[in-house]
């Protein structure tokens, strides 16, 4: 939700139009033609994915996003990556790693 100069909520169409204009003015032609930030929501999606991939607790990320943990994980669980090596190290250090050759 975006606010106007007087503190009122901007209509979605106004925010989208401003976003399209800003993208066109600020991005190179190649970047503008790419899907990068095509929708305002893409920025939110990118930020939440980064926070989760950085290892922030899902409960905290859900709070920041204004979502419940189940909703957050239903949308973003498939985007979380790169945490398995750290998880394995922590589990091995605690002696909690299951006896298998590989964890998927």
Biopython code that builds the backbone (N, CA, C, O; Angstrom):
import numpy as np
from Bio.PDB.StructureBuilder import StructureBuilder

atoms = [
    (1, "UNK", "N", (0.852, -1.159, 0.000)),
    (1, "UNK", "CA", (0.000, 0.000, 0.000)),
    (1, "UNK", "C", (0.905, 1.232, 0.000)),
    (1, "UNK", "O", (1.821, 1.346, 0.814)),
    (2, "UNK", "N", (0.632, 2.142, -0.923)),
    (2, "UNK", "CA", (1.421, 3.356, -1.045)),
    (2, "UNK", "C", (0.568, 4.560, -0.665)),
    (2, "UNK", "O", (-0.641, 4.589, -0.894)),
    (3, "UNK", "N", (1.235, 5.555, -0.076)),
    (3, "UNK", "CA", (0.520, 6.751, 0.347)),
    (3, "UNK", "C", (0.861, 7.924, -0.559)),
    (3, "UNK", "O", (1.982, 8.048, -1.052)),
    (4, "UNK", "N", (-0.132, 8.781, -0.767)),
    (4, "UNK", "CA", (0.066, 10.004, -1.525)),
    (4, "UNK", "C", (0.651, 11.095, -0.644)),
    (4, "UNK", "O", (0.965, 10.860, 0.523)),
    (5, "UNK", "N", (0.796, 12.275, -1.200)),
    (5, "UNK", "CA", (1.392, 13.394, -0.481)),
    (5, "UNK", "C", (0.587, 13.793, 0.748)),
    (5, "UNK", "O", (1.157, 14.261, 1.733)),
    (6, "UNK", "N", (-0.728, 13.614, 0.705)),
    (6, "UNK", "CA", (-1.596, 14.002, 1.821)),
    (6, "UNK", "C", (-1.813, 12.859, 2.809)),
    (6, "UNK", "O", (-2.604, 12.986, 3.743)),
    (7, "UNK", "N", (-1.112, 11.745, 2.604)),
    (7, "UNK", "CA", (-1.245, 10.616, 3.505)),
    (7, "UNK", "C", (-2.355, 9.659, 3.139)),
    (7, "UNK", "O", (-2.546, 8.642, 3.806)),
    (8, "UNK", "N", (-3.095, 9.973, 2.080)),
    (8, "UNK", "CA", (-4.163, 9.076, 1.646)),
    (8, "UNK", "C", (-3.572, 7.918, 0.854)),
    (8, "UNK", "O", (-2.467, 8.024, 0.323)),
    (9, "UNK", "N", (-4.295, 6.830, 0.775)),
    (9, "UNK", "CA", (-3.819, 5.644, 0.072)),
    (9, "UNK", "C", (-3.989, 5.847, -1.427)),
    (9, "UNK", "O", (-5.066, 6.208, -1.900)),
    (10, "UNK", "N", (-2.903, 5.608, -2.169)),
    (10, "UNK", "CA", (-2.974, 5.725, -3.626)),
    (10, "UNK", "C", (-3.751, 4.548, -4.203)),
    (10, "UNK", "O", (-3.660, 3.422, -3.714)),
    (11, "UNK", "N", (-4.498, 4.826, -5.229)),
    (11, "UNK", "CA", (-5.185, 3.755, -5.946)),
    (11, "UNK", "C", (-4.131, 2.856, -6.588)),
    (11, "UNK", "O", (-3.066, 3.328, -6.988)),
    (12, "UNK", "N", (-4.426, 1.577, -6.682)),
    (12, "UNK", "CA", (-3.488, 0.636, -7.295)),
    (12, "UNK", "C", (-3.091, 1.041, -8.696)),
    (12, "UNK", "O", (-1.932, 0.888, -9.082)),
    (13, "UNK", "N", (-4.030, 1.554, -9.459)),
    (13, "UNK", "CA", (-3.728, 1.962, -10.836)),
    (13, "UNK", "C", (-2.721, 3.112, -10.868)),
    (13, "UNK", "O", (-1.874, 3.167, -11.759)),
    (14, "UNK", "N", (-2.806, 4.020, -9.910)),
    (14, "UNK", "CA", (-1.875, 5.150, -9.840)),
    (14, "UNK", "C", (-0.482, 4.647, -9.485)),
    (14, "UNK", "O", (0.504, 5.060, -10.096)),
    (15, "UNK", "N", (-0.398, 3.756, -8.499)),
    (15, "UNK", "CA", (0.899, 3.205, -8.092)),
    (15, "UNK", "C", (1.529, 2.420, -9.245)),
    (15, "UNK", "O", (2.729, 2.538, -9.493)),
    (16, "UNK", "N", (0.726, 1.623, -9.944)),
    (16, "UNK", "CA", (1.261, 0.835, -11.074)),
    (16, "UNK", "C", (1.764, 1.746, -12.196)),
    (16, "UNK", "O", (2.813, 1.494, -12.789)),
    (17, "UNK", "N", (1.019, 2.788, -12.476)),
    (17, "UNK", "CA", (1.422, 3.725, -13.539)),
    (17, "UNK", "C", (2.744, 4.409, -13.153)),
    (17, "UNK", "O", (3.641, 4.539, -13.986)),
    (18, "UNK", "N", (2.859, 4.840, -11.903)),
    (18, "UNK", "CA", (4.099, 5.470, -11.433)),
    (18, "UNK", "C", (5.258, 4.484, -11.497)),
    (18, "UNK", "O", (6.372, 4.853, -11.866)),
    (19, "UNK", "N", (4.996, 3.235, -11.139)),
    (19, "UNK", "CA", (6.033, 2.208, -11.169)),
    (19, "UNK", "C", (6.514, 1.972, -12.595)),
    (19, "UNK", "O", (7.718, 1.901, -12.843)),
    (20, "UNK", "N", (5.578, 1.849, -13.534)),
    (20, "UNK", "CA", (5.958, 1.636, -14.943)),
    (20, "UNK", "C", (6.813, 2.796, -15.453)),
    (20, "UNK", "O", (7.807, 2.586, -16.149)),
    (21, "UNK", "N", (6.422, 4.002, -15.107)),
    (21, "UNK", "CA", (7.173, 5.186, -15.545)),
    (21, "UNK", "C", (8.580, 5.180, -14.942)),
    (21, "UNK", "O", (9.557, 5.429, -15.648)),
    (22, "UNK", "N", (8.685, 4.900, -13.657)),
    (22, "UNK", "CA", (9.987, 4.884, -12.986)),
    (22, "UNK", "C", (10.899, 3.807, -13.570)),
    (22, "UNK", "O", (12.086, 4.049, -13.789)),
    (23, "UNK", "N", (10.346, 2.615, -13.823)),
    (23, "UNK", "CA", (11.152, 1.541, -14.424)),
    (23, "UNK", "C", (11.706, 1.975, -15.766)),
    (23, "UNK", "O", (12.888, 1.785, -16.052)),
    (24, "UNK", "N", (10.847, 2.559, -16.584)),
    (24, "UNK", "CA", (11.265, 2.960, -17.931)),
    (24, "UNK", "C", (12.356, 4.029, -17.874)),
    (24, "UNK", "O", (13.299, 4.000, -18.666)),
    (25, "UNK", "N", (12.228, 4.964, -16.944)),
    (25, "UNK", "CA", (13.198, 6.054, -16.830)),
    (25, "UNK", "C", (14.521, 5.618, -16.205)),
    (25, "UNK", "O", (15.572, 6.149, -16.563)),
    (26, "UNK", "N", (14.486, 4.665, -15.282)),
    (26, "UNK", "CA", (15.680, 4.329, -14.499)),
    (26, "UNK", "C", (16.442, 3.098, -14.984)),
    (26, "UNK", "O", (17.640, 2.980, -14.726)),
    (27, "UNK", "N", (15.780, 2.194, -15.670)),
    (27, "UNK", "CA", (16.443, 0.966, -16.111)),
    (27, "UNK", "C", (16.967, 1.117, -17.529)),
    (27, "UNK", "O", (16.452, 1.913, -18.314)),
    (28, "UNK", "N", (17.999, 0.341, -17.848)),
    (28, "UNK", "CA", (18.461, 0.305, -19.229)),
    (28, "UNK", "C", (17.367, -0.363, -20.070)),
    (28, "UNK", "O", (16.456, -0.986, -19.525)),
    (29, "UNK", "N", (17.458, -0.232, -21.369)),
    (29, "UNK", "CA", (16.453, -0.841, -22.252)),
    (29, "UNK", "C", (16.397, -2.349, -22.033)),
    (29, "UNK", "O", (15.314, -2.934, -22.003)),
    (30, "UNK", "N", (17.551, -2.976, -21.882)),
    (30, "UNK", "CA", (17.604, -4.428, -21.659)),
    (30, "UNK", "C", (16.945, -4.804, -20.332)),
    (30, "UNK", "O", (16.165, -5.753, -20.270)),
    (31, "UNK", "N", (17.261, -4.057, -19.272)),
    (31, "UNK", "CA", (16.655, -4.318, -17.970)),
    (31, "UNK", "C", (15.145, -4.097, -18.013)),
    (31, "UNK", "O", (14.376, -4.865, -17.434)),
    (32, "UNK", "N", (14.738, -3.046, -18.701)),
    (32, "UNK", "CA", (13.314, -2.725, -18.788)),
    (32, "UNK", "C", (12.532, -3.829, -19.488)),
    (32, "UNK", "O", (11.394, -4.113, -19.115)),
    (33, "UNK", "N", (13.128, -4.450, -20.494)),
    (33, "UNK", "CA", (12.456, -5.531, -21.226)),
    (33, "UNK", "C", (12.460, -6.845, -20.448)),
    (33, "UNK", "O", (11.684, -7.749, -20.759)),
    (34, "UNK", "N", (13.314, -6.958, -19.454)),
    (34, "UNK", "CA", (13.379, -8.179, -18.650)),
    (34, "UNK", "C", (12.220, -8.199, -17.654)),
    (34, "UNK", "O", (11.546, -7.186, -17.467)),
    (35, "UNK", "N", (11.986, -9.343, -17.019)),
    (35, "UNK", "CA", (10.921, -9.397, -16.015)),
    (35, "UNK", "C", (11.300, -8.750, -14.675)),
    (35, "UNK", "O", (10.473, -8.687, -13.765)),
    (36, "UNK", "N", (12.543, -8.269, -14.550)),
    (36, "UNK", "CA", (13.022, -7.703, -13.294)),
    (36, "UNK", "C", (12.127, -6.557, -12.827)),
    (36, "UNK", "O", (12.038, -5.516, -13.478)),
    (37, "UNK", "N", (11.474, -6.766, -11.699)),
    (37, "UNK", "CA", (10.654, -5.719, -11.120)),
    (37, "UNK", "C", (9.502, -5.268, -12.000)),
    (37, "UNK", "O", (9.058, -4.124, -11.906)),
    (38, "UNK", "N", (9.014, -6.163, -12.858)),
    (38, "UNK", "CA", (7.921, -5.792, -13.764)),
    (38, "UNK", "C", (6.692, -5.334, -12.979)),
    (38, "UNK", "O", (5.999, -4.397, -13.375)),
    (39, "UNK", "N", (6.439, -6.005, -11.872)),
    (39, "UNK", "CA", (5.311, -5.627, -11.021)),
    (39, "UNK", "C", (5.850, -5.118, -9.683)),
    (39, "UNK", "O", (6.925, -5.529, -9.248)),
    (40, "UNK", "N", (5.112, -4.235, -9.041)),
    (40, "UNK", "CA", (5.520, -3.738, -7.722)),
    (40, "UNK", "C", (5.678, -4.910, -6.759)),
    (40, "UNK", "O", (6.585, -4.920, -5.928)),
    (41, "UNK", "N", (4.790, -5.898, -6.875)),
    (41, "UNK", "CA", (4.841, -7.053, -5.983)),
    (41, "UNK", "C", (6.177, -7.791, -6.099)),
    (41, "UNK", "O", (6.613, -8.418, -5.133)),
    (42, "UNK", "N", (6.835, -7.728, -7.261)),
    (42, "UNK", "CA", (8.112, -8.426, -7.444)),
    (42, "UNK", "C", (9.158, -7.965, -6.443)),
    (42, "UNK", "O", (9.996, -8.760, -6.016)),
    (43, "UNK", "N", (9.123, -6.701, -6.064)),
    (43, "UNK", "CA", (10.079, -6.187, -5.078)),
    (43, "UNK", "C", (9.828, -6.847, -3.729)),
    (43, "UNK", "O", (10.767, -7.266, -3.053)),
    (44, "UNK", "N", (8.575, -6.939, -3.345)),
    (44, "UNK", "CA", (8.212, -7.587, -2.083)),
    (44, "UNK", "C", (8.655, -9.043, -2.101)),
    (44, "UNK", "O", (9.255, -9.531, -1.144)),
    (45, "UNK", "N", (8.357, -9.724, -3.185)),
    (45, "UNK", "CA", (8.710, -11.137, -3.315)),
    (45, "UNK", "C", (10.226, -11.326, -3.195)),
    (45, "UNK", "O", (10.698, -12.230, -2.506)),
    (46, "UNK", "N", (10.971, -10.468, -3.870)),
    (46, "UNK", "CA", (12.435, -10.551, -3.823)),
    (46, "UNK", "C", (12.953, -10.329, -2.405)),
    (46, "UNK", "O", (13.836, -11.053, -1.946)),
    (47, "UNK", "N", (12.411, -9.335, -1.711)),
    (47, "UNK", "CA", (12.873, -9.020, -0.357)),
    (47, "UNK", "C", (12.557, -10.155, 0.609)),
    (47, "UNK", "O", (13.415, -10.555, 1.396)),
    (48, "UNK", "N", (11.326, -10.680, 0.556)),
    (48, "UNK", "CA", (10.957, -11.757, 1.476)),
    (48, "UNK", "C", (11.792, -13.005, 1.201)),
    (48, "UNK", "O", (12.228, -13.681, 2.133)),
    (49, "UNK", "N", (12.012, -13.308, -0.065)),
    (49, "UNK", "CA", (12.852, -14.456, -0.424)),
    (49, "UNK", "C", (14.261, -14.265, 0.117)),
    (49, "UNK", "O", (14.843, -15.194, 0.676)),
    (50, "UNK", "N", (14.814, -13.065, -0.045)),
    (50, "UNK", "CA", (16.170, -12.801, 0.457)),
    (50, "UNK", "C", (16.236, -12.947, 1.966)),
    (50, "UNK", "O", (17.166, -13.559, 2.491)),
    (51, "UNK", "N", (15.254, -12.388, 2.670)),
    (51, "UNK", "CA", (15.257, -12.518, 4.130)),
    (51, "UNK", "C", (15.233, -13.982, 4.549)),
    (51, "UNK", "O", (15.964, -14.374, 5.459)),
    (52, "UNK", "N", (14.411, -14.789, 3.905)),
    (52, "UNK", "CA", (14.357, -16.213, 4.247)),
    (52, "UNK", "C", (15.669, -16.906, 3.897)),
    (52, "UNK", "O", (16.168, -17.711, 4.683)),
    (53, "UNK", "N", (16.233, -16.608, 2.735)),
    (53, "UNK", "CA", (17.497, -17.221, 2.339)),
    (53, "UNK", "C", (18.664, -16.760, 3.197)),
    (53, "UNK", "O", (19.672, -17.459, 3.299)),
    (54, "UNK", "N", (18.538, -15.601, 3.810)),
    (54, "UNK", "CA", (19.578, -15.126, 4.725)),
    (54, "UNK", "C", (19.488, -15.812, 6.086)),
    (54, "UNK", "O", (20.324, -15.582, 6.960)),
    (55, "UNK", "N", (18.466, -16.657, 6.262)),
    (55, "UNK", "CA", (18.341, -17.407, 7.507)),
    (55, "UNK", "C", (17.484, -16.737, 8.567)),
    (55, "UNK", "O", (17.449, -17.193, 9.710)),
    (56, "UNK", "N", (16.796, -15.667, 8.209)),
    (56, "UNK", "CA", (15.900, -15.042, 9.182)),
    (56, "UNK", "C", (14.766, -16.011, 9.508)),
    (56, "UNK", "O", (14.262, -16.687, 8.612)),
    (57, "UNK", "N", (14.360, -16.089, 10.760)),
    (57, "UNK", "CA", (13.290, -17.012, 11.142)),
    (57, "UNK", "C", (11.994, -16.696, 10.391)),
    (57, "UNK", "O", (11.608, -15.531, 10.294)),
    (58, "UNK", "N", (11.322, -17.715, 9.863)),
    (58, "UNK", "CA", (10.067, -17.486, 9.136)),
    (58, "UNK", "C", (9.034, -16.699, 9.943)),
    (58, "UNK", "O", (8.279, -15.911, 9.372)),
    (59, "UNK", "N", (8.990, -16.900, 11.258)),
    (59, "UNK", "CA", (8.027, -16.152, 12.067)),
    (59, "UNK", "C", (8.319, -14.654, 12.009)),
    (59, "UNK", "O", (7.395, -13.843, 11.947)),
    (60, "UNK", "N", (9.602, -14.284, 12.030)),
    (60, "UNK", "CA", (9.970, -12.868, 11.961)),
    (60, "UNK", "C", (9.653, -12.304, 10.578)),
    (60, "UNK", "O", (9.096, -11.211, 10.470)),
    (61, "UNK", "N", (9.998, -13.031, 9.532)),
    (61, "UNK", "CA", (9.733, -12.574, 8.165)),
    (61, "UNK", "C", (8.223, -12.429, 7.944)),
    (61, "UNK", "O", (7.770, -11.462, 7.331)),
    (62, "UNK", "N", (7.455, -13.390, 8.444)),
    (62, "UNK", "CA", (5.993, -13.311, 8.319)),
    (62, "UNK", "C", (5.473, -12.059, 9.010)),
    (62, "UNK", "O", (4.595, -11.377, 8.481)),
    (63, "UNK", "N", (6.004, -11.754, 10.177)),
    (63, "UNK", "CA", (5.590, -10.553, 10.913)),
    (63, "UNK", "C", (5.890, -9.293, 10.098)),
    (63, "UNK", "O", (5.036, -8.419, 9.948)),
    (64, "UNK", "N", (7.136, -9.212, 9.569)),
    (64, "UNK", "CA", (7.522, -8.059, 8.761)),
    (64, "UNK", "C", (6.625, -7.925, 7.530)),
    (64, "UNK", "O", (6.302, -6.815, 7.106)),
    (65, "UNK", "N", (6.228, -9.063, 6.965)),
    (65, "UNK", "CA", (5.424, -9.060, 5.738)),
    (65, "UNK", "C", (3.937, -8.852, 6.005)),
    (65, "UNK", "O", (3.169, -8.570, 5.085)),
    (66, "UNK", "N", (3.540, -8.989, 7.255)),
    (66, "UNK", "CA", (2.125, -8.882, 7.572)),
    (66, "UNK", "C", (1.354, -10.127, 7.179)),
    (66, "UNK", "O", (0.168, -10.064, 6.855)),
    (67, "UNK", "N", (2.050, -11.275, 7.213)),
    (67, "UNK", "CA", (1.443, -12.561, 6.875)),
    (67, "UNK", "C", (1.534, -13.496, 8.068)),
    (67, "UNK", "O", (2.242, -13.221, 9.037)),
    (68, "UNK", "N", (0.813, -14.601, 7.987)),
    (68, "UNK", "CA", (0.996, -15.668, 8.962)),
    (68, "UNK", "C", (2.134, -16.548, 8.450)),
    (68, "UNK", "O", (2.456, -16.524, 7.262)),
    (69, "UNK", "N", (2.736, -17.316, 9.338)),
    (69, "UNK", "CA", (3.808, -18.230, 8.934)),
    (69, "UNK", "C", (3.299, -19.248, 7.910)),
    (69, "UNK", "O", (3.987, -19.484, 6.918)),
    (70, "UNK", "N", (2.112, -19.867, 8.106)),
    (70, "UNK", "CA", (1.640, -20.818, 7.092)),
    (70, "UNK", "C", (1.480, -20.191, 5.704)),
    (70, "UNK", "O", (1.825, -20.814, 4.700)),
    (71, "UNK", "N", (0.961, -18.964, 5.645)),
    (71, "UNK", "CA", (0.810, -18.297, 4.344)),
    (71, "UNK", "C", (2.184, -18.012, 3.752)),
    (71, "UNK", "O", (2.412, -18.268, 2.569)),
    (72, "UNK", "N", (3.102, -17.486, 4.561)),
    (72, "UNK", "CA", (4.447, -17.180, 4.081)),
    (72, "UNK", "C", (5.118, -18.424, 3.508)),
    (72, "UNK", "O", (5.659, -18.388, 2.402)),
    (73, "UNK", "N", (5.082, -19.524, 4.257)),
    (73, "UNK", "CA", (5.764, -20.736, 3.797)),
    (73, "UNK", "C", (5.053, -21.390, 2.622)),
    (73, "UNK", "O", (5.698, -22.024, 1.787)),
    (74, "UNK", "N", (3.731, -21.247, 2.542)),
    (74, "UNK", "CA", (3.012, -21.797, 1.391)),
    (74, "UNK", "C", (3.473, -21.124, 0.102)),
    (74, "UNK", "O", (3.532, -21.760, -0.950)),
    (75, "UNK", "N", (3.795, -19.846, 0.186)),
    (75, "UNK", "CA", (4.212, -19.095, -0.995)),
    (75, "UNK", "C", (5.718, -19.210, -1.231)),
    (75, "UNK", "O", (6.152, -19.349, -2.374)),
    (76, "UNK", "N", (6.512, -19.153, -0.172)),
    (76, "UNK", "CA", (7.957, -18.986, -0.326)),
    (76, "UNK", "C", (8.806, -20.213, -0.017)),
    (76, "UNK", "O", (10.016, -20.174, -0.239)),
    (77, "UNK", "N", (8.233, -21.282, 0.476)),
    (77, "UNK", "CA", (9.047, -22.447, 0.846)),
    (77, "UNK", "C", (9.884, -22.949, -0.323)),
    (77, "UNK", "O", (11.022, -23.375, -0.128)),
    (78, "UNK", "N", (9.341, -22.905, -1.525)),
    (78, "UNK", "CA", (10.084, -23.361, -2.701)),
    (78, "UNK", "C", (11.193, -22.422, -3.122)),
    (78, "UNK", "O", (12.006, -22.779, -3.974)),
    (79, "UNK", "N", (11.249, -21.228, -2.546)),
    (79, "UNK", "CA", (12.266, -20.239, -2.901)),
    (79, "UNK", "C", (13.455, -20.262, -1.945)),
    (79, "UNK", "O", (14.493, -19.662, -2.224)),
    (80, "UNK", "N", (13.304, -20.951, -0.825)),
    (80, "UNK", "CA", (14.368, -20.973, 0.168)),
    (80, "UNK", "C", (15.449, -21.933, -0.304)),
    (80, "UNK", "O", (15.182, -23.102, -0.585)),
    (81, "UNK", "N", (16.663, -21.427, -0.385)),
    (81, "UNK", "CA", (17.769, -22.270, -0.826)),
    (81, "UNK", "C", (19.060, -21.821, -0.163)),
    (81, "UNK", "O", (19.159, -20.711, 0.360)),
    (82, "UNK", "N", (20.040, -22.703, -0.197)),
    (82, "UNK", "CA", (21.353, -22.362, 0.312)),
    (82, "UNK", "C", (21.540, -22.523, 1.807)),
    (82, "UNK", "O", (22.611, -22.204, 2.323)),
    (83, "UNK", "N", (20.534, -23.007, 2.520)),
    (83, "UNK", "CA", (20.648, -23.134, 3.964)),
    (83, "UNK", "C", (21.013, -24.544, 4.409)),
    (83, "UNK", "O", (21.351, -24.751, 5.574)),
    (84, "UNK", "N", (20.951, -25.508, 3.510)),
    (84, "UNK", "CA", (21.197, -26.893, 3.891)),
    (84, "UNK", "C", (22.604, -27.128, 4.449)),
    (84, "UNK", "O", (22.725, -27.814, 5.464)),
    (85, "UNK", "N", (23.670, -26.601, 3.846)),
    (85, "UNK", "CA", (25.006, -26.826, 4.424)),
    (85, "UNK", "C", (25.121, -26.325, 5.868)),
    (85, "UNK", "O", (25.694, -27.004, 6.721)),
    (86, "UNK", "N", (24.572, -25.130, 6.137)),
    (86, "UNK", "CA", (24.624, -24.587, 7.500)),
    (86, "UNK", "C", (23.794, -25.447, 8.446)),
    (86, "UNK", "O", (24.214, -25.706, 9.574)),
    (87, "UNK", "N", (22.629, -25.888, 8.004)),
    (87, "UNK", "CA", (21.777, -26.751, 8.829)),
    (87, "UNK", "C", (22.495, -28.053, 9.156)),
    (87, "UNK", "O", (22.464, -28.502, 10.301)),
    (88, "UNK", "N", (23.139, -28.666, 8.170)),
    (88, "UNK", "CA", (23.881, -29.915, 8.404)),
    (88, "UNK", "C", (24.998, -29.703, 9.429)),
    (88, "UNK", "O", (25.187, -30.526, 10.325)),
    (89, "UNK", "N", (25.745, -28.580, 9.291)),
    (89, "UNK", "CA", (26.834, -28.291, 10.245)),
    (89, "UNK", "C", (26.300, -28.161, 11.668)),
    (89, "UNK", "O", (26.879, -28.703, 12.609)),
    (90, "UNK", "N", (25.200, -27.441, 11.816)),
    (90, "UNK", "CA", (24.637, -27.254, 13.155)),
    (90, "UNK", "C", (24.123, -28.568, 13.726)),
    (90, "UNK", "O", (24.299, -28.837, 14.914)),
    (91, "UNK", "N", (23.494, -29.382, 12.897)),
    (91, "UNK", "CA", (22.977, -30.667, 13.378)),
    (91, "UNK", "C", (24.119, -31.618, 13.731)),
    (91, "UNK", "O", (24.043, -32.333, 14.730)),
    (92, "UNK", "N", (25.172, -31.630, 12.922)),
    (92, "UNK", "CA", (26.334, -32.482, 13.217)),
    (92, "UNK", "C", (26.980, -32.051, 14.531)),
    (92, "UNK", "O", (27.365, -32.893, 15.341)),
    (93, "UNK", "N", (27.099, -30.738, 14.742)),
    (93, "UNK", "CA", (27.712, -30.225, 15.968)),
    (93, "UNK", "C", (26.905, -30.620, 17.200)),
    (93, "UNK", "O", (27.461, -30.803, 18.283)),
    (94, "UNK", "N", (25.601, -30.750, 17.030)),
    (94, "UNK", "CA", (24.730, -31.127, 18.147)),
    (94, "UNK", "C", (24.513, -32.631, 18.223)),
    (94, "UNK", "O", (23.861, -33.120, 19.147)),
    (95, "UNK", "N", (25.055, -33.366, 17.259)),
    (95, "UNK", "CA", (24.862, -34.812, 17.234)),
    (95, "UNK", "C", (23.463, -35.222, 16.825)),
    (95, "UNK", "O", (23.038, -36.337, 17.127)),
    (96, "UNK", "N", (22.734, -34.343, 16.140)),
    (96, "UNK", "CA", (21.347, -34.610, 15.767)),
    (96, "UNK", "C", (21.173, -35.023, 14.308)),
    (96, "UNK", "O", (20.044, -35.192, 13.848)),
    (97, "UNK", "N", (22.272, -35.187, 13.574)),
    (97, "UNK", "CA", (22.160, -35.530, 12.153)),
    (97, "UNK", "C", (21.803, -36.996, 11.992)),
    (97, "UNK", "O", (22.497, -37.854, 12.535)),
    (98, "UNK", "N", (20.750, -37.306, 11.269)),
    (98, "UNK", "CA", (20.369, -38.713, 11.065)),
    (98, "UNK", "C", (21.466, -39.474, 10.348)),
    (98, "UNK", "O", (22.254, -38.887, 9.607)),
    (99, "UNK", "N", (21.518, -40.767, 10.565)),
    (99, "UNK", "CA", (22.519, -41.622, 9.934)),
    (99, "UNK", "C", (22.048, -42.016, 8.531)),
    (99, "UNK", "O", (21.499, -43.099, 8.329)),
    (100, "UNK", "N", (22.267, -41.132, 7.582)),
    (100, "UNK", "CA", (21.980, -41.394, 6.165)),
    (100, "UNK", "C", (23.121, -40.826, 5.356)),
    (100, "UNK", "O", (23.861, -39.964, 5.829)),
    (101, "UNK", "N", (23.263, -41.307, 4.143)),
    (101, "UNK", "CA", (24.366, -40.848, 3.328)),
    (101, "UNK", "C", (24.144, -39.435, 2.797)),
    (101, "UNK", "O", (25.098, -38.673, 2.642)),
    (102, "UNK", "N", (22.895, -39.085, 2.520)),
    (102, "UNK", "CA", (22.593, -37.770, 1.977)),
    (102, "UNK", "C", (21.200, -37.356, 2.397)),
    (102, "UNK", "O", (20.268, -38.160, 2.375)),
    (103, "UNK", "N", (21.062, -36.097, 2.780)),
    (103, "UNK", "CA", (19.743, -35.534, 3.112)),
    (103, "UNK", "C", (19.296, -34.713, 1.924)),
    (103, "UNK", "O", (20.027, -33.842, 1.452)),
    (104, "UNK", "N", (18.108, -34.986, 1.443)),
    (104, "UNK", "CA", (17.591, -34.215, 0.295)),
    (104, "UNK", "C", (17.005, -32.932, 0.742)),
    (104, "UNK", "O", (16.522, -32.154, -0.080)),
]
sb = StructureBuilder()
sb.init_structure("model")
sb.init_model(0)
sb.init_chain("A")
sb.init_seg("    ")
for serial, (resi, resn, name, xyz) in enumerate(atoms, 1):
    if name == "N":
        sb.init_residue(resn, " ", resi, " ")
    sb.init_atom(name, np.array(xyz, "f"), 0.0, 1.0, " ", f" {name:<3s}", serial, name[0])
structure = sb.get_structure()
